[in-house]
Amino acid sequence: MAEAFRHPPPGARAVTIATASTIIVLAVAGFIVVNAPGWPRFQKVFFDADVFVQRFPEILYAFRKNVELFLTAQVLILIGGLVLAIMRSLPGPVFFPIRATAIAYIDIMRGLPSIMIIFILGFGIPALGLEGVTTDPFVWAIVALTMTWSAYVAEVYRAGIESVHPSQDAAARSLGLSAGQSMRYVVLPQAIRRVIPPLLNDFIGLMKDTALVSFIGTIEAFRRAQIINAATFNFTPYLVTAVIFLALTIPMSRFVDWLVSRDRRRQMAGSR
């Protein structure tokens, strides 16, 4: 036992070194920041504990709108992305116009900044004054996020579809299934299981992008922080918003890592 204390295992030694180096780096960075000439004013404007506690419930309540946007758009994106992926994967020259349309849409939506799509729909459509068409910015925020992220999700789906070996489709067709039935019952179930981790990564990005809809008037967490900042000239509400977003996105990121590690372990176990 004494020998074990004198010579800890390599894994324990690595953890100890990593912990010590992290503490040292954080301590040095903290010392530099705290001793900077402008730290007292910076702390008052950006890290005011009283403002943080006072405004946290208000911004957390506004964050409900971000969650509503995320959940609604997520369902629509999953459907829209799958439709686009299937359109792009249709074989044969007769379906070329459909494939070309899907490719053009995906290229355009992925090439344009999300904020531009949000601005065009959030301000442009209501400006047309079309009868019977809503001017609610919340609705157009959902439409904009769905249009943008469906293009990214479609490419994730397509990668999953192409990862399924062609022999799977050939075997299904030899059993009498049509091309559509083979896609539905054989290819898509395998493809969707394989792309769950990257899909979750995209949804982390979607969650962050819900803050962009504040620019068209939707009162969500970031917009509420802007309103408070304009009234108080204090930037601490932005820190509150950041903490709330991190409280949701970091667990999502760790869950994605766990899924990836689990899939890797399964693949390694299957290859033995």
ZIZILIN-V994218 format. One record per pair of residues at least 12 apart in sequence whose C-alpha atoms are under 10 Angstrom apart, sorted by the first residue. I is the first residue (numbers start at 1). J is the second residue. D is the distance in whole Angstrom. If there is no record, write none. Layout:
I;J;D
I;J;D
This chain:
42;235;10
43;235;10
43;236;9
44;234;8
44;235;9
44;236;8
45;232;10
45;233;8
45;234;5
45;235;6
45;236;6
45;237;10
46;234;7
46;235;5
46;236;5
46;237;8
46;238;8
46;239;7
47;234;9
47;235;8
47;236;5
47;237;9
47;238;10
47;239;8
47;240;10
48;234;8
48;235;9
48;236;6
48;237;9
48;239;10
49;236;8
50;236;9
51;232;10
51;234;8
51;235;9
51;236;7
51;237;7
51;240;9
52;235;10
52;236;6
52;237;7
52;238;9
52;239;8
52;240;6
52;241;10
53;236;10
53;237;10
53;240;9
54;237;10
55;224;10
55;225;9
55;228;8
55;236;9
55;237;7
55;240;8
55;241;10
56;225;10
56;236;10
56;237;8
56;239;10
56;240;6
56;241;8
56;243;10
56;244;9
57;240;10
58;221;9
58;224;8
58;225;9
58;228;10
58;237;10
58;240;10
59;220;8
59;221;5
59;222;8
59;223;9
59;224;6
59;225;7
59;228;9
59;237;8
59;238;9
59;240;7
59;241;7
59;244;9
60;220;9
60;221;7
60;224;10
60;240;8
60;241;8
60;244;7
60;245;10
61;220;9
61;221;8
61;224;10
62;219;7
62;220;5
62;221;5
62;222;8
62;223;9
62;224;7
62;225;9
62;241;10
63;210;10
63;211;9
63;219;9
63;220;6
63;221;5
63;222;8
63;223;10
63;224;9
63;241;8
63;244;8
63;245;9
64;219;10
64;220;7
64;221;8
65;138;9
65;210;9
65;211;10
65;218;8
65;219;7
65;220;5
65;221;8
66;207;7
66;208;9
66;209;9
66;210;6
66;211;7
66;213;9
66;214;10
66;218;10
66;219;9
66;220;6
66;221;7
66;222;9
66;245;10
67;207;8
67;210;8
67;220;9
67;221;10
68;138;10
68;142;9
68;210;10
68;220;10
69;138;8
69;139;9
69;141;8
69;142;6
69;143;10
69;145;9
69;146;10
69;206;9
69;207;8
69;209;10
69;210;7
69;211;10
69;213;9
69;220;9
70;142;8
70;145;9
70;146;10
70;203;8
70;204;10
70;206;7
70;207;6
70;208;9
70;209;9
70;210;7
71;142;10
71;203;10
71;206;10
71;207;9
72;142;7
72;143;10
72;145;10
72;146;9
73;141;9
73;142;6
73;143;8
73;144;9
73;145;7
73;146;5
73;147;9
73;149;9
73;150;9
73;203;10
73;206;9
73;207;10
73;210;10
74;142;9
74;145;9
74;146;8
74;149;9
74;150;9
74;202;10
74;203;7
74;206;8
74;207;9
75;146;9
76;142;9
76;143;9
76;145;10
76;146;6
76;147;9
76;149;10
76;150;8
77;142;10
77;143;10
77;145;8
77;146;5
77;147;8
77;148;9
77;149;6
77;150;5
77;151;9
77;152;9
77;153;7
77;154;9
77;203;10
77;206;10
78;146;9
78;149;9
78;150;7
78;153;7
78;154;8
78;157;9
78;199;9
79;146;10
79;150;8
79;153;10
79;154;9
80;146;8
80;147;8
80;149;9
80;150;6
80;151;8
80;153;8
80;154;8
81;106;10
81;146;9
81;147;9
81;148;10
81;149;8
81;150;4
81;151;6
81;152;8
81;153;5
81;154;4
81;155;8
81;156;8
81;157;7
81;158;9
82;150;8
82;151;10
82;153;8
82;154;6
82;155;9
82;156;9
82;157;6
82;158;8
82;188;9
82;192;10
83;102;9
83;150;9
83;154;8
83;157;10
84;98;9
84;99;9
84;101;9
84;102;6
84;103;8
84;105;9
84;106;8
84;150;8
84;151;8
84;153;9
84;154;6
84;155;9
84;157;9
84;158;9
85;99;9
85;102;8
85;103;9
85;106;10
85;150;9
85;151;9
85;153;8
85;154;5
85;155;7
85;156;8
85;157;6
85;158;5
85;159;9
85;160;10
85;161;8
86;98;10
86;99;9
86;102;9
86;154;8
86;157;9
86;158;8
86;161;9
86;180;10
86;183;9
86;188;9
87;99;6
87;100;9
87;101;8
87;102;6
87;103;9
87;154;10
87;158;10
88;100;8
88;101;8
88;102;6
88;103;7
88;106;10
88;154;9
88;155;9
88;158;8
89;102;9
89;158;7
89;161;8
89;162;9
89;183;10
90;179;9
90;180;10
90;183;10
91;179;9
102;151;9
102;154;9
103;151;9
103;154;10
103;155;10
105;147;9
105;148;10
105;150;10
105;151;7
106;147;9
106;148;9
106;149;9
106;150;8
106;151;5
106;152;7
106;153;10
106;154;8
106;155;8
107;151;8
107;152;9
108;148;9
108;151;9
109;144;10
109;147;7
109;148;5
109;149;8
109;150;9
109;151;6
109;152;8
110;147;10
110;148;7
110;149;8
110;150;9
110;151;6
110;152;7
111;148;10
111;151;10
112;148;8
113;148;9
114;144;8
114;145;7
114;147;9
114;148;6
114;149;9
114;209;8
114;212;8
114;213;10
115;144;9
115;145;9
115;148;10
115;209;9
115;212;6
115;213;8
115;215;8
115;216;10
116;144;9
116;212;10
117;140;10
117;141;9
117;143;9
117;144;6
117;145;8
117;147;8
117;148;7
118;137;9
118;140;8
118;141;6
118;142;9
118;143;8
118;144;5
118;145;7
118;147;10
118;148;9
118;212;8
118;213;7
118;214;10
118;215;8
118;216;7
119;140;9
119;141;9
119;144;9
119;212;10
119;213;9
119;215;8
119;216;7
120;140;10
120;144;9
120;216;10
121;135;10
121;137;9
121;139;10
121;140;6
121;141;8
121;143;8
121;144;7
121;216;9
122;135;8
122;136;8
122;137;6
122;138;9
122;139;9
122;140;5
122;141;7
122;142;10
122;143;9
122;144;8
122;213;9
122;215;9
122;216;6
122;217;9
122;218;10
123;135;9
123;137;8
123;140;9
123;215;10
123;216;7
123;217;10
125;140;8
126;140;9
136;216;10
136;217;9
136;218;9
137;213;8
137;214;9
137;215;10
137;216;6
137;217;6
137;218;6
137;219;10
138;213;8
138;214;10
138;216;9
138;217;8
138;218;6
138;219;9
138;220;10
139;218;10
140;213;9
140;216;9
140;218;10
141;210;8
141;212;9
141;213;6
141;214;9
141;215;10
141;216;8
141;217;10
141;218;8
142;210;9
142;213;9
144;213;9
145;206;8
145;209;8
145;210;8
145;212;10
145;213;9
146;206;9
148;206;10
149;202;8
149;203;9
149;205;9
149;206;7
149;209;10
152;199;9
152;202;8
153;195;10
153;198;9
153;199;7
153;200;10
153;202;7
153;203;9
154;199;10
156;191;10
156;192;9
156;194;10
156;195;7
156;196;9
156;197;10
156;198;7
156;199;7
156;202;9
157;188;9
157;191;7
157;192;7
157;194;9
157;195;7
157;196;9
157;198;9
157;199;8
158;188;10
158;191;8
158;192;10
158;195;9
159;191;8
159;192;10
159;194;9
159;195;8
160;187;9
160;188;8
160;189;10
160;190;8
160;191;4
160;192;7
160;193;8
160;194;6
160;195;6
160;196;9
160;198;10
161;183;9
161;187;6
161;188;7
161;189;9
161;190;8
161;191;5
161;192;8
161;194;9
161;195;9
162;187;9
162;191;8
163;187;9
163;190;9
163;191;7
163;194;8
163;195;10
164;186;9
164;187;6
164;188;9
164;189;10
164;190;7
164;191;6
164;194;9
165;187;9
166;187;9
168;182;9
168;183;10
168;186;7
168;187;7
168;190;10
169;181;10
169;182;6
169;183;7
169;185;10
169;186;7
169;187;7
170;182;9
171;186;9
172;185;9
172;186;7
172;187;9
194;260;10
194;263;9
196;256;9
196;259;8
196;260;9
197;253;10
197;255;9
197;256;5
197;257;8
197;258;9
197;259;6
197;260;6
197;263;9
198;256;8
198;259;10
198;260;9
199;256;9
200;252;8
200;253;8
200;255;9
200;256;7
200;259;10
201;249;10
201;252;8
201;253;7
201;255;10
201;256;7
201;257;10
203;249;9
203;252;9
204;248;9
204;249;6
204;250;9
204;252;7
204;253;7
204;256;10
205;249;9
207;245;8
207;248;9
207;249;8
208;245;7
208;246;10
208;248;10
208;249;8
210;222;9
211;223;8
211;241;10
211;245;10
214;226;9
220;241;10
221;237;9
221;238;9
221;240;9
221;241;6
221;242;9
221;244;9
221;245;9
222;237;9
222;238;7
222;240;9
222;241;6
222;242;9
222;245;10
223;238;10
223;241;10
224;237;8
224;238;9
224;241;9
225;237;5
225;238;6
225;239;9
225;240;8
225;241;7
226;238;8
